[in-house]
Amino acid sequence: MDLIERLLGTHLAAGEGERVCYVDPDVGEVTYTALHDAARGYAGALRELGVAPGTRALVVADDSVATVAVILGLWWSGCVPVPVSPVLSDAEIRFMAADCEAGFAHLDAPTAKQQALEKEFPSLTRTTGDEVRAVFTAGDRTGVHRPEAALAPAQWPTDRAALVQYTSGSTGSPKGVLHSATGIEAVLSGIGSLLNIRRDDTVLSTAKLSFGYGFGNSVLLPLAAGARTVLLRGSVDAHVVASALRRHRPTVFFSVPRMYAALLALAASHGTQGFASVRLAVTAGEHCPEHLHERITSTFGVPLVNGLGATEALHIVVATPPDAIVPGATGRAVPGTEVTVRDDNGVTVPDGTEGRLHIAGFSVALGYLNRPEATRRTFAEGGAFTSDIVRRTEQGDIWHLCRADDVLNLGGYKVAPAEIEAVVRETEQVAECAVVAATDENGLEQAVVYAVPVAGADHAVVRKAVLTSIRRQLALFKRPSRIEVIDALPVTSTGKLARHQLRASAGRR
């Protein structure tokens, strides 16, 4: 499969190269022809730098047209992009680079982070975001733009990884998920056909492209459709999104339930004018409760497609069809995907019985990188098991009930409680701690820290110290929403931590 032809070449061949594909906060509007030229030039630069086909390339970058050009250029040259969020800690990024055996790096982060990353990988051949942006802003035809050196775009076989995306398992240890070009095509023919994004659409996503949901929203689906995509750089909150909605007037909007909840709160004082242009809204990343779904549709007046996906399947695999939305339901299998509900032995259970969600189809990944045991456990029975406990109705709708493991689902990001606990335990004057999930007034999952101070420590001082540690060591999306300082953690009769009591306590507040 020729990924460049699939996403760009068909539009150029149809004489639509001058259509705008991206609106970038730094370089403005970029056409399909300009993006194609930049990707070709980057592929040529990689060849002159001696980066061989098959090389795994760490791409630590925020959303920008430069990042998209890099990913396409890597595909053009036969290299495997490994997108990573720059908001992750240096230790996390260092682990991923080592785990995927990165032979090349593209780094594009704020100044301090950029300098730290460049010191982190002194021996890796690398490019920077500013170098790639220069191709669009200054017409720079040197350095990272060598089209004359580029060969024909690589052809990707079905059994070879074309993309590596990292996810966290129940232990919090990141795992590289190996996606093939076949899986990418399955996303386009699956959720892509269900949503039916058109060439005259303008797409806006609050999910970053370094994660599977955002990658599909801002790269795969709009490029394949020949649409126009607005990119958001930096931190994204309700005010940023509301401003982007008003300014760019998107017709298709992708986000997560808690962002919709934040936009609802903002709408009370700022109105809902930003949604006037939106014909279709999509939510995924975490479960959207029925009452929140109904508030979103009634307030903003747009149909809201609810979806469920997994990094192991690249994008959404279960969704409510736009013409048959059932508020609160997760939906049905997208075209080309089969979903079943199974018990602990992998046996399909009858409708109405809860069980673990199993997905099968071409979008299911090839497996985990260098994790044979984890691959055997997850990628089994002709597909992949997720950690979602669901129930199927007689009508065929899937309803999400909970997670099978202790992983927190914070705005679509999977976070292990142990990771937050490790940071809190290192805080001076903290003797013990535990992190549990609670739900806010919108029914969305939040992380709550329970910290026990050392004898004689002031609770207010401990709370402040924990907050400082969290802000210093955890990425924004991993930070808990609440810190409770208590005298002792509850335990069971056998002396084990009674997490269920903490969950109950967190839910009462």
N, C-alpha and C positions, 0 to 999 in steps of 0.2 A: 504494500500500500504506500502511495506517495502522499504523505501528510501535507506537504506544501501545496500540491495540486488540489487536494481535498478542501483546504481551508482558504487558499488564496488564488491559485491558478485558474480555477473555474470562473471566478469573477473577472479576472483580467481577460480571459478568452472571450467572455461575453461582452466585452467592451465597457465594463463597469469599473475600470481601475481608478477613475477619478472620484468615485464615491468615497465618502468619509467613513473610515472604519473605527477610528478612535478619537475621542476628545480627551487630551492629556492635560493635566493641570500645569505642566511645565512647558510643553512645546506646542500646545494648541491642537488644531485639527490635523489629522494624518490620514492620507488616502490609502486605498488598498495597493496602489502602485508603489507609493512611497514605502509602505511596510514591506512589500515584496522585495524591493530593492535593498532595503536595510537588512533584511534577513539573508539575502544572497551575499551582500557585502560582508556580513558577519561570518557567514560560512567560509568565505574566501579568506578572511583574516584568521580563522581557526586553522585552516589548512597551512597558511604561511607560518603560524606559530607552532606547527608540528603536533597539533591536537588530533590524535588518530580517531577514526570512526570507532564507535563502541565505548569511548571514554565516558565515564559518568562525570557530569559537570554540576557542581554545587552552585545553585543560583539563589543567593541570599539577597532578596530584593523586595521592595514594596511594589504596589501596583503602579505600573507606568507603561507607556508604549515601548520604552527601551527594554523593559523586562520581557514583553511579548516578542519583540524583535530577536532578543537573545534566545528565547525558547525555540522560536521558529528557525533561527539560524543553526542552532544545535541539531534540530531535527534534519535540517537540510544537509548537514555534514555527517549525519549518521551517529551523532552523539546522544547521550541519554541525559535529559535535564532532571535535576533533583531540586525542585523548588522548596525553599525554606524561608520562613518568616524572619525578618530581621529583629522582631521584638523578642525572640527567644534568647535565652541567656547564652553567653559565650561558651559555657560548658556543654549546653545542649547542641549548639551548632558544631562544636569541636567533635562531639560524639558522632553526629550524623556524617560529618566529613570522613571520619575514620571508618565508620561502619560501611559506608557505600564505596570506600576506597576511591574517593574523588581524585581525578587526575587533572582537574581544571576547576576554576572558580570564577564566578561573576559576582561582584560585590557592589551593592547599591544601598547604602544606609545613611542616616544622619551622620554628621561629621565625626562626633566622638565614637560612635559605634563603628563607622567605617575605618577609622584609624586602628581601633582595637582588632577588627577583623583582619586587616592587612598585616598586623603584627602576628596574628594567630596563624596565618598561612603564608609565611614568607617564601616557602619553596614552591608553592603552586603557581603555575602560569595562570594569569587572571586578567580580567577586564573590569572596568568600572562603569557605573551608570552614566556618569558625566561623559565618558568617552562615546558611549552609544548615543546619548541624547544629542551630542554635537553633530551627528549625522543628520538629524532632523532640524536642528536650530541654526547651525552655521554652515550646513552643507559640507561638513568635513569629509573629505574623501581619502583620508589617510588613516593609519592606525587600525581601527576596528572596522574599516569599510574597504574591502578588497574584492569587489565583484569579479574582477578579471581572473582571480585565483580559484573561484568556486567551481566545483564540478556540478554535474546534474544532481538534483535532489535525490537523497537516499531513498531506496525502496525498503520498506519495513516488513519483514516476514511475520507471520502470525504467532510464532513461538518465541519471539525475542522481545525483551522489555524495551519500550520506547520512552517510558516515564517512570520515575520512582517518586512516590509520595510517602512521607513519614506519618505514622499514626502512633498513638500510645495505647498499649494494652492494659489489662487489669492491674499489672504491676507498675505501670507508668514508664516502662522501658520502651523507648521508641523503636518501631519496626518499620523497615522500608518495604512498601508495597509495590510490586512489580506489575506495571500495566503495559499491555501490548497495543499496537496500532489497531488491532481488531477490537479491543475494548473501547478505544476512542471512537471508532466507527459505530459501535453498539450504543454508546451514549447518544450520538447524533441521531440514530434511527430509533432509539428508545424514548427517553424523556424529550429529546429534540422534536420528534414527530408529534408527541402528545401536546407540547406547548405551542408548536407551530410558530416559532419566531419568524418574522418576515423581513425582507430586505428594507422595508420602509420603517422598521422599528428602531427605537432608541432604547438601549438596555442600560440599566443601572443596577449594580450589585454592591451591597454593603459587606459581603463576605470577600475576603482577600484571596487572590489567585494562588497564593502559596498553600492553600488548603483545597481539598478536592471539590467541594461545593462551589467555591469562588472560581476555581480554575475552569470548571464547566460553564459558569455564568458569564465570565468575562473574556474567555478565550475560545473554547470549543463551539458552544452553541451560537453566539453572534457571528463569529467569522464564517462558519459553515453556511449561515443564512444570508450573509452579505449585509448584515445590519450595522448599525452605528452604536458604539459602546462608550459610555462615560466612565472614566477611571477616577477613583478617589485615592489620594495619596495621604499618608499620615494617619493619625488617630481619627476614628469615625464615631461620632456621637449623634444624638437625635438632631441637634442644631445643624451640624454639618450636612446630614442627610436631607433635612427639610430645605436647606438652602439649595442643595443640588437639585432637588425635585422641582423647586420653583424656577431655577435658572435654566436647567437643561430640558425640562419637560419630557421625561422618559415615558415610553409607552409600555415597557415591561420592567418590572421592579422585583429584584430578588433580595430577600433579607431573612432574618431569623426572628422567632417569636418575640424575644425580649426587645429587639429594636422596634418592632411594630408596637409593643406596649409603651415604649418610650415616646414614640411618635404620637400615640393616642393621648398621652399625658400632655405633650406639647401642643396638640391640636386644641386643647381646651382654651388656651390663651392666644394661639397663633393662627387658628383656623386650619382648614383642610385643602386650601387651594392647590397645594403642591401635587395632589393626586388627581387633579382635573384631567391631566393628559394620559394617566395610566389606564391601559385597557386590560392588563393582566398583572396580578401580583402573585408571587410565589414565596412560600415559607418552608424552610427545612433546617436541618442542623440540630434541632431538638423538637420534642413533641409540642404541638400547639393545642392547648386545651380548648374544648368546645366553646366555653363562654368567651374566651379571648378571640377565637376565630369569628364569632358572631359580632363582637364589638368592632373588630377590624372592618368587616364587610359593611356593617351598617353605618359606621362613621365615615369611612373613606369611599364607600359606594363602588367598590371594585370587586370582581370575583377573586377569591384567594385560593390558590392551589396549594394544598398541604402535601408535603413530600417527606419521604424517609430515604436516606442513602447511607453509604458507608464508604470509607476510604478503600476498603477491599473491593468495592464495585464501582469506584471512581466518581459516581454522581448519584442522582436520585434513581431508585429502582422501584419504589412504591409511591404512588401519587393519586390524588383525587382528580379525575378528569375535569377539565375546565367547564364542561357542559353537564356534569353530574356530581357536583361537589356536595359532600356530606360533612357538615361542620363537626369537628372533633375526630373524624375518622382519618386514618393515615392514608387510606386509598386502596388501590389495586395495583397489580404488577404492571409496569410500563411495557409497551410493545417489545417483544423479544426477550422478556424476562419471565421466569417462573418463580413464584413464591409459595412456600409451604410452611406450615406450623408443625414443629416436631417436638417429641419428648426427649428426655435425657439419653435415650438409646438411639435417637435419630429416626424414630418411627413417626410417620405423619399422624397427627391426632385429628379427631372429628371436629367439624365446625362447632364453635361455641366453647371449645376447650383451649385453655391457655397453654402456650408452649414457646419454644425458641424459634425465631424467624430464620428460615433457610432460603437463600436466593441462588438461582441458577440462571445462567445466560452468558453471552459473550462478553459482557462488561465486567464479569468477575475476573479478578486479577490472576496472574500466573502463580502467585504465592508471595511469601515474604523473603526478603533478601537475607541469605545466610541464617535462616531460622527454620531448619527442617522440621523440628518437633512442633513448633507453633503452626507451621504450614499444614502439617498433617492433621492437627486438631481443628483448625478453622476451615481449611479448604478440603472439605470432605463431602461424600455423598453426591458427587457431581456438581458441586457448587460451593457455597461458603455459608457458614453459620455466623450470624451477627450476635451481639450480646443483648438483643432486644427481646423482651417477653411480650408476645402479642396474642390476639385472639381473632379468628376469622368468623364473620357472621355467615348465616345461610345465604345472604345476598352476595357474598364474596368480598365484602369490605374488610380490610385489616384495621384493627384498633390496637393502638400501642398502650401497654399497661405499665411497664417499668423496664429497668435494665437488669440483666442477669448477674452483673458483677457490681463492684463498689465504685466503679468509675463515675465521676461527676460529669454531667453534661452541662457545661456553662456556656450558653450562647452558641452551641454547636461544636464547641471545643471539648474534647475528652481530656479530663484532668484526673489523675490519681490522687486520692486524699493523702497518701503517703508522701507525695512530693511537697504538698503544702505543709504537712506535719513536720517534715525534716527541716524546713526553714524556721518554723515556729520553735522547735526544740532547741535550735542553736541560739535563740534569743536569750540574752542574759536575764536571770531571775525567773525563767520558766522551768518548772520542774517536770510537768507532763502536759500533754495536749492530745486532742483528737479533732478530726474534721469530719463533719457529716453533711448530708444534703438536707435542705429544707425548701419549701416552696414559698414564693412571695404572693402578693395579692392577686397576681395574674395567673397563678398556677405554674410559674416557671421555676426551674431548679436553681438554687443558690447554694453556695458553700458557706458553712458556719464553723468558725474556729472556737473550740473550748480549750482554754489555757488554764493550767493550775500553777500559781506562783510558788516560788520557794518560800519557806517560812519567814514571816515578817515583812515580805515585800508588799508595797502599796499597789492595790489593784489598778489604779489609774496609771501609775508609772509603767506597770507591766503591759497594759493595753497599748499605751503609746509606743513602747519598745517593740511589741509584736507588729504593730502597724508599720513602723519604720523598716523592720526586717522584710516584711512582705513587699513593701514598695521598692526596696532596694534589690531584692533577689528574685522576684517573680514577675513574669510577663503580665501585662494588664489583664488579659483574659483569664489568667489563672488565679487572680486575687479573690479572696473570699469577700462576701458582702457584709459579714458581721463577725465581730470578735466578742466572745463572752469569757469573762474571767471568773472562774468558780473555785471553790475551796478544794474540791476533790472530784475525780471522774467516777461515775457509777460503775460498779462491777457486778458480775453474776455471782452465783453461789460458788462457782469454781474459781473465782478470781479473775475471770476474763472481762475485758472491757465490754460494758453493756451499751453498745452503739444504739440499740433500739430505744433506750431511754433518752439518749441525747437527741435522737431524731424526733422523738415525741416532744421533748422540751423545746427544740428548735421550732417545731411546728406551732406550738402554743404562743410564741412571741409574735 
